[in-house]
């Protein structure tokens, strides 16, 4: 059974930065492209960043140039560096398979961008 543990969220002012981490277990980490998803209040969950098996990345237009996703295969961990944060980035952030999420989800980590 795959498990995800997200961490690193918090309250940050507009323009600030945060780094999220997601540690996975129960799967062969190197086989998968991993993604960061977010769900804002009253909205559907959306995929915002993907890191593929080879390390190449892709981003939702709303975060391009501000977010950077990376992976550490040895630690089975996915990271999301978030810079120039905006109030509209406020959401619970989750990691999961990028090309089709697993049924299981972690608890997520809350990011609040507010002055």
LINRA-V282344 format. One record per backbone hydrogen bond with DSSP energy under -1.0 kcal/mol. CO is the residue of the C=O (numbers start at 1). NH is the residue of the N-H. E is the energy in kcal/mol with one decimal. If there is no record, write none. Layout:
co = (CO | CO)
nh = (NH | NH)
e = (E | E)
//
This chain:
co = (3 | 5 | 7 | 10 | 12 | 13 | 16 | 18 | 20 | 21 | 22 | 23 | 25 | 27 | 28 | 29 | 33 | 34 | 35 | 36 | 36 | 37 | 38 | 39 | 40 | 46 | 48 | 49 | 50 | 51 | 52 | 56 | 58 | 60 | 63 | 63 | 66 | 68 | 70 | 72 | 76 | 77 | 78 | 79 | 80 | 81 | 82 | 85 | 86 | 87 | 91 | 92 | 93 | 94 | 96 | 109 | 111 | 112)
nh = (25 | 23 | 21 | 112 | 114 | 16 | 85 | 82 | 80 | 7 | 78 | 5 | 3 | 29 | 31 | 32 | 98 | 51 | 96 | 48 | 49 | 94 | 46 | 92 | 43 | 38 | 60 | 36 | 58 | 34 | 55 | 52 | 50 | 63 | 66 | 67 | 83 | 81 | 79 | 77 | 24 | 72 | 22 | 70 | 20 | 68 | 18 | 15 | 89 | 90 | 111 | 39 | 109 | 37 | 35 | 93 | 91 | 12)
e = (-1.6 | -2.3 | -2.5 | -2.7 | -2.1 | -2.3 | -2.2 | -3.3 | -2.1 | -2.3 | -2.5 | -2.1 | -2.5 | -1.2 | -2.0 | -1.4 | -2.4 | -2.8 | -1.9 | -3.0 | -1.5 | -2.6 | -2.7 | -2.1 | -2.3 | -2.5 | -2.2 | -2.6 | -1.9 | -2.3 | -1.7 | -3.2 | -2.7 | -1.9 | -2.2 | -2.1 | -2.2 | -3.2 | -2.8 | -1.8 | -2.5 | -2.8 | -2.0 | -1.7 | -2.7 | -2.6 | -2.1 | -3.2 | -2.3 | -1.8 | -2.9 | -2.2 | -2.0 | -3.5 | -3.1 | -2.8 | -1.9 | -2.7)
//
